[in-house]
Amino acid sequence: MKLEDIARELGLAELTPEISAGREADIGRGYASDLLSDVLAHAPEGGLLVTLQVHLNVIAVASHAELAAVVFAGGRRPEDDVVAKALAEGIALYSTPADTFDVVGRLYALGVKGSHA
């Protein structure tokens, strides 16, 4: 499913609208974790990460793991420096007031599966 379709279906707030190519990314896999070493070890390349963490290390990990996008759950939003780093790395960022459990459930219902599914 296209990232822009996921964002629309889930009502995600787009934090990096400058990344137009990111919206066209085809997302079939995702991962949810707040432990960044876990994300590095298990997140699927080209996938989407759902997390509560909003600091610069999230972008570094997402870049290293070659993720297409990060969704910040629980209404969390990163500071401007984090958004700027994501723009530089080409990683699309979104925010939602929904909690992680609800976001992941809705993603799964849309056909986005886990990294080991």
N, CA, C and O of each residue as an XYZ file, in Angstrom:
468
protein
N       0.855     -1.175      0.000
C       0.000      0.000      0.000
C       0.903      1.241      0.000
O       1.928      1.282      0.681
N       0.508      2.220     -0.758
C       1.286      3.462     -0.830
C       1.242      4.198      0.512
O       0.223      4.211      1.203
N       2.368      4.804      0.854
C       2.475      5.529      2.112
C       1.432      6.638      2.204
O       0.859      6.857      3.271
N       1.181      7.333      1.111
C       0.186      8.402      1.137
C      -1.215      7.856      1.422
O      -2.023      8.532      2.059
N      -1.508      6.642      0.957
C      -2.802      6.017      1.232
C      -2.908      5.623      2.704
O      -3.959      5.785      3.324
N      -1.819      5.109      3.251
C      -1.786      4.764      4.676
C      -2.030      6.015      5.506
O      -2.838      6.007      6.435
N      -1.325      7.093      5.166
C      -1.464      8.355      5.909
C      -2.903      8.864      5.866
O      -3.434      9.332      6.873
N      -3.516      8.769      4.714
C      -4.898      9.226      4.577
C      -5.847      8.332      5.390
O      -6.698      8.840      6.119
N      -5.708      7.026      5.270
C      -6.585      6.080      5.968
C      -6.487      6.227      7.488
O      -7.490      6.109      8.193
N      -5.278      6.486      7.988
C      -5.068      6.591      9.428
C      -5.203      8.024      9.938
O      -5.159      8.253     11.146
N      -5.367      8.987      9.037
C      -5.469     10.388      9.444
C      -4.188     10.910     10.055
O      -4.220     11.691     11.006
N      -3.049     10.477      9.508
C      -1.751     10.890     10.040
C      -1.428     12.325      9.636
O      -1.734     12.753      8.523
N      -0.815     13.052     10.542
C      -0.328     14.401     10.240
C       1.041     14.266      9.588
O       1.956     13.682     10.168
N       1.180     14.804      8.388
C       2.438     14.729      7.653
C       3.383     15.814      8.161
O       3.048     16.999      8.136
N       4.557     15.407      8.619
C       5.528     16.351      9.174
C       6.621     16.719      8.180
O       7.367     17.672      8.405
N       6.721     15.977      7.089
C       7.756     16.214      6.081
C       7.140     16.238      4.682
O       7.472     15.396      3.848
N       6.250     17.189      4.419
C       5.587     17.214      3.104
C       6.546     17.457      1.945
O       6.200     17.215      0.789
N       7.747     17.932      2.250
C       8.740     18.180      1.200
C       9.231     16.884      0.553
O       9.776     16.913     -0.550
N       9.044     15.755      1.225
C       9.512     14.472      0.698
C       8.390     13.849     -0.129
O       7.668     12.976      0.352
N       8.249     14.298     -1.364
C       7.155     13.810     -2.207
C       7.362     12.353     -2.603
O       6.391     11.603     -2.700
N       8.599     11.940     -2.831
C       8.862     10.549     -3.209
C       8.489      9.595     -2.083
O       8.088      8.459     -2.336
N       8.619     10.049     -0.848
C       8.284      9.200      0.293
C       6.823      8.804      0.309
O       6.478      7.695      0.715
N       5.964      9.707     -0.130
C       4.527      9.408     -0.150
C       4.189      8.300     -1.129
O       3.185      7.607     -0.967
N       5.021      8.132     -2.142
C       4.791      7.102     -3.158
C       5.366      5.746     -2.760
O       5.145      4.756     -3.457
N       6.098      5.687     -1.653
C       6.715      4.428     -1.221
C       5.636      3.376     -1.003
O       4.577      3.654     -0.440
N       5.926      2.171     -1.459
C       5.017      1.046     -1.269
C       5.397      0.363      0.048
O       6.495     -0.179      0.178
N       4.494      0.394      1.011
C       4.768     -0.133      2.346
C       4.022     -1.453      2.538
O       2.793     -1.498      2.486
N       4.771     -2.509      2.757
C       4.166     -3.811      3.006
C       4.498     -4.358      4.375
O       3.853     -5.285      4.866
N       5.520     -3.767      4.989
C       5.977     -4.252      6.298
C       6.180     -3.078      7.247
O       6.449     -1.953      6.825
N       6.047     -3.364      8.526
C       6.251     -2.339      9.536
C       6.818     -2.938     10.809
O       6.940     -4.155     10.954
N       7.162     -2.042     11.729
C       7.728     -2.464     13.005
C       7.352     -1.426     14.056
O       7.288     -0.233     13.761
N       7.107     -1.874     15.265
C       6.789     -0.959     16.361
C       7.707     -1.267     17.531
O       7.727     -2.387     18.040
N       8.465     -0.267     17.951
C       9.351     -0.431     19.095
C       9.861      0.933     19.528
O       9.984      1.859     18.726
N      10.152      1.030     20.812
C      10.779      2.234     21.348
C      12.233      1.961     21.724
O      12.943      2.864     22.164
N      12.663      0.746     21.555
C      14.039      0.344     21.846
C      14.804      0.366     20.524
O      14.615     -0.512     19.682
N      15.650      1.346     20.343
C      16.266      1.566     19.043
C      17.203      0.445     18.618
O      17.338      0.191     17.421
N      17.848     -0.225     19.547
C      18.677     -1.370     19.172
C      17.812     -2.490     18.603
O      18.244     -3.224     17.714
N      16.602     -2.620     19.113
C      15.647     -3.591     18.601
C      15.235     -3.224     17.173
O      15.130     -4.093     16.308
N      15.005     -1.951     16.938
C      14.653     -1.485     15.598
C      15.784     -1.803     14.627
O      15.534     -2.299     13.528
N      17.012     -1.526     15.016
C      18.163     -1.821     14.154
C      18.239     -3.299     13.801
O      18.568     -3.654     12.669
N      17.940     -4.148     14.755
C      18.068     -5.586     14.549
C      16.903     -6.198     13.774
O      17.077     -7.217     13.105
N      15.712     -5.586     13.855
C      14.544     -6.285     13.342
C      13.646     -5.526     12.370
O      12.818     -6.153     11.709
N      13.769     -4.235     12.257
C      12.872     -3.475     11.369
C      13.137     -3.843      9.912
O      14.291     -3.997      9.511
N      12.082     -3.984      9.123
C      12.244     -4.391      7.725
C      12.662     -3.231      6.819
O      12.090     -2.143      6.887
N      13.645     -3.469      5.987
C      14.098     -2.461      5.031
C      12.924     -1.986      4.180
O      12.133     -2.791      3.690
N      12.822     -0.679      4.014
C      11.736     -0.098      3.230
C      10.416     -0.029      3.975
O       9.397      0.362      3.405
N      10.430     -0.411      5.255
C       9.213     -0.446      6.051
C       8.947      0.841      6.795
O       9.570      1.876      6.560
N       8.003      0.732      7.694
C       7.527      1.864      8.479
C       7.730      1.542      9.957
O       7.470      0.418     10.386
N       8.186      2.504     10.726
C       8.385      2.353     12.168
C       7.339      3.159     12.918
O       7.079      4.315     12.585
N       6.738      2.544     13.935
C       5.839      3.254     14.843
C       6.552      3.326     16.187
O       6.972      2.302     16.726
N       6.689      4.531     16.724
C       7.436      4.710     17.968
C       6.916      5.912     18.751
O       6.202      6.766     18.226
N       7.297      5.946     20.014
C       7.024      7.103     20.868
C       8.240      8.028     20.952
O       8.122      9.186     21.353
N       9.398      7.508     20.574
C      10.644      8.273     20.653
C      10.646      9.375     19.596
O      10.243      9.145     18.456
N      11.098     10.569     19.971
C      11.070     11.702     19.029
C      12.422     12.413     18.903
O      12.469     13.565     18.473
N      13.506     11.752     19.265
C      14.815     12.412     19.249
C      15.619     12.060     17.988
O      15.204     11.221     17.189
N      16.756     12.707     17.829
C      17.589     12.548     16.638
C      18.029     11.117     16.380
O      18.179     10.716     15.226
N      18.236     10.345     17.431
C      18.692      8.968     17.240
C      17.674      8.127     16.478
O      18.047      7.161     15.813
N      16.402      8.480     16.566
C      15.379      7.758     15.806
C      15.663      7.891     14.311
O      15.532      6.923     13.563
N      16.045      9.073     13.884
C      16.322      9.299     12.464
C      17.592      8.564     12.055
O      17.647      7.985     10.970
N      18.598      8.580     12.897
C      19.835      7.857     12.595
C      19.557      6.365     12.437
O      20.063      5.733     11.510
N      18.767      5.812     13.325
C      18.425      4.394     13.266
C      17.562      4.104     12.041
O      17.795      3.124     11.335
N      16.571      4.949     11.789
C      15.705      4.756     10.622
C      16.512      4.798      9.329
O      16.256      4.024      8.406
N      17.470      5.685      9.266
C      18.329      5.784      8.089
C      19.178      4.527      7.946
O      19.258      3.946      6.864
N      19.805      4.113      9.027
C      20.656      2.925      8.993
C      19.855      1.672      8.638
O      20.344      0.805      7.915
N      18.639      1.579      9.142
C      17.776      0.428      8.873
C      17.076      0.538      7.511
O      16.356     -0.371      7.097
N      17.300      1.669      6.822
C      16.717      1.931      5.509
C      15.190      1.881      5.537
O      14.557      1.289      4.662
N      14.611      2.516      6.560
C      13.165      2.619      6.670
C      12.651      3.740      5.770
O      13.364      4.706      5.497
N      11.423      3.603      5.318
C      10.819      4.625      4.465
C      10.178      5.737      5.279
O      10.135      6.889      4.846
N       9.672      5.382      6.480
C       8.911      6.371      7.241
C       8.890      6.027      8.719
O       9.110      4.885      9.123
N       8.615      7.061      9.515
C       8.438      6.911     10.959
C       7.119      7.571     11.339
O       6.824      8.690     10.919
N       6.332      6.862     12.139
C       5.093      7.407     12.669
C       5.275      7.581     14.169
O       5.566      6.621     14.882
N       5.104      8.799     14.640
C       5.190      9.090     16.073
C       3.788      8.977     16.652
O       2.886      9.723     16.270
N       3.614      8.050     17.566
C       2.303      7.787     18.160
C       2.096      8.621     19.424
O       3.013      9.281     19.913
N       0.876      8.574     19.934
C       0.562      9.232     21.194
C       0.610     10.748     21.141
O       0.791     11.398     22.170
N       0.450     11.324     19.942
C       0.471     12.775     19.805
C       1.858     13.387     19.898
O       1.995     14.609     19.953
N       2.865     12.567     19.916
C       4.230     13.100     20.023
C       4.677     13.682     18.684
O       4.340     13.175     17.614
N       5.450     14.770     18.786
C       6.007     15.428     17.606
C       7.457     15.784     17.890
O       7.785     16.276     18.970
N       8.321     15.533     16.918
C       9.736     15.843     17.106
C      10.013     17.338     16.989
O       9.219     18.096     16.430
N      11.144     17.734     17.524
C      11.611     19.117     17.390
C      12.051     19.377     15.949
O      12.209     18.445     15.160
N      12.243     20.634     15.622
C      12.604     21.035     14.260
C      13.907     20.402     13.774
O      14.025     20.077     12.593
N      14.886     20.222     14.662
C      16.159     19.637     14.236
C      15.992     18.181     13.809
O      16.704     17.708     12.923
N      15.070     17.482     14.426
C      14.796     16.093     14.063
C      14.124     16.048     12.694
O      14.471     15.213     11.859
N      13.175     16.933     12.464
C      12.501     17.005     11.166
C      13.514     17.359     10.076
O      13.487     16.774      8.993
N      14.396     18.301     10.352
C      15.419     18.695      9.379
C      16.326     17.520      9.029
O      16.668     17.334      7.861
N      16.714     16.740     10.005
C      17.559     15.567      9.764
C      16.808     14.532      8.927
O      17.386     13.926      8.025
N      15.533     14.329      9.218
C      14.730     13.387      8.438
C      14.631     13.849      6.979
O      14.714     13.037      6.058
N      14.455     15.140      6.780
C      14.411     15.681      5.418
C      15.730     15.409      4.697
O      15.738     14.999      3.536
N      16.830     15.638      5.384
C      18.150     15.405      4.796
C      18.361     13.937      4.447
O      19.046     13.618      3.475
N      17.776     13.051      5.235
C      17.937     11.609      5.026
C      16.854     11.027      4.115
O      16.945      9.866      3.717
N      15.835     11.816      3.782
C      14.764     11.338      2.928
C      13.786     10.403      3.613
O      13.199      9.531      2.972
N      13.611     10.581      4.913
C      12.706      9.738      5.693
C      11.440     10.524      5.998
O      11.492     11.584      6.622
N      10.313     10.003      5.558
C       9.028     10.662      5.788
C       8.621     10.504      7.253
O       8.757      9.423      7.828
N       8.123     11.585      7.851
C       7.682     11.569      9.244
C       6.203     11.912      9.335
O       5.687     12.765      8.613
N       5.535     11.205     10.261
C       4.115     11.430     10.511
C       3.865     11.409     12.011
O       4.651     10.856     12.780
N       2.765     12.014     12.409
C       2.360     12.000     13.814
C       0.879     11.662     13.891
O       0.105     11.963     12.982
N       0.502     11.022     15.009
C      -0.888     10.686     15.240
C      -1.192     10.745     16.734
O      -0.337     10.409     17.553
N      -2.390     11.166     17.094
C      -2.761     11.146     18.511
C      -3.055      9.733     19.015
O      -3.103      9.506     20.224
N      -3.251      8.788     18.102
C      -3.559      7.407     18.493
C      -2.370      6.770     19.202
O      -1.220      7.129     18.951
N      -2.660      5.816     20.092
C      -1.554      5.129     20.759
C      -0.973      4.048     19.840
O      -1.587      3.669     18.842
N       0.199      3.570     20.189
C       0.924      2.615     19.356
C       0.093      1.381     19.037
O       0.070      0.930     17.892
N      -0.585      0.835     20.032
C      -1.377     -0.375     19.837
C      -2.436     -0.164     18.756
O      -2.603     -1.005     17.873
N      -3.147      0.956     18.827
C      -4.181      1.245     17.840
C      -3.591      1.470     16.449
O      -4.148      0.999     15.457
N      -2.488      2.173     16.371
C      -1.856      2.434     15.076
C      -1.452      1.122     14.416
O      -1.727      0.900     13.237
N      -0.804      0.263     15.176
C      -0.342     -1.006     14.618
C      -1.530     -1.873     14.189
O      -1.479     -2.514     13.139
N      -2.578     -1.896     14.978
C      -3.764     -2.662     14.609
C      -4.383     -2.174     13.314
O      -4.798     -2.971     12.473
N      -4.442     -0.886     13.161
C      -5.015     -0.306     11.940
C      -4.100     -0.553     10.737
O      -4.582     -0.808      9.633
N      -2.790     -0.478     10.948
C      -1.856     -0.790      9.871
C      -2.023     -2.244      9.423
O      -2.051     -2.535      8.227
N      -2.132     -3.134     10.380
C      -2.296     -4.554     10.080
C      -3.584     -4.780      9.275
O      -3.594     -5.550      8.315
N      -4.658     -4.108      9.673
C      -5.935     -4.227      8.966
C      -5.830     -3.722      7.524
O      -6.572     -4.170      6.650
N      -4.906     -2.790      7.280
C      -4.682     -2.274      5.925
C      -3.765     -3.165      5.098
O      -3.556     -2.912      3.911
N      -3.217     -4.207      5.721
C      -2.348     -5.124      5.000
C      -0.872     -4.967      5.270
O      -0.062     -5.675      4.672
N      -0.496     -4.057      6.157
C       0.910     -3.888      6.528
C       1.217     -4.935      7.593
O       0.611     -4.938      8.664
N       2.152     -5.813      7.295
C       2.472     -6.913      8.206
C       3.781     -6.647      8.933
O       4.534     -5.740      8.577
N       4.036     -7.447      9.951
C       5.274     -7.337     10.710
C       6.466     -7.829      9.921
O       6.320     -8.377      8.828
N       7.629     -7.634     10.474
C       8.852     -8.007      9.752
C       9.024     -9.513      9.637
O       9.804     -9.977      8.805
N       8.323    -10.280     10.440
C       8.481    -11.741     10.399
C       7.216    -12.449      9.940
O       7.108    -13.669     10.070
N       6.267    -11.706      9.408
C       4.987    -12.311      9.000
C       5.112    -13.053      7.694
O       4.133    -13.620      7.209
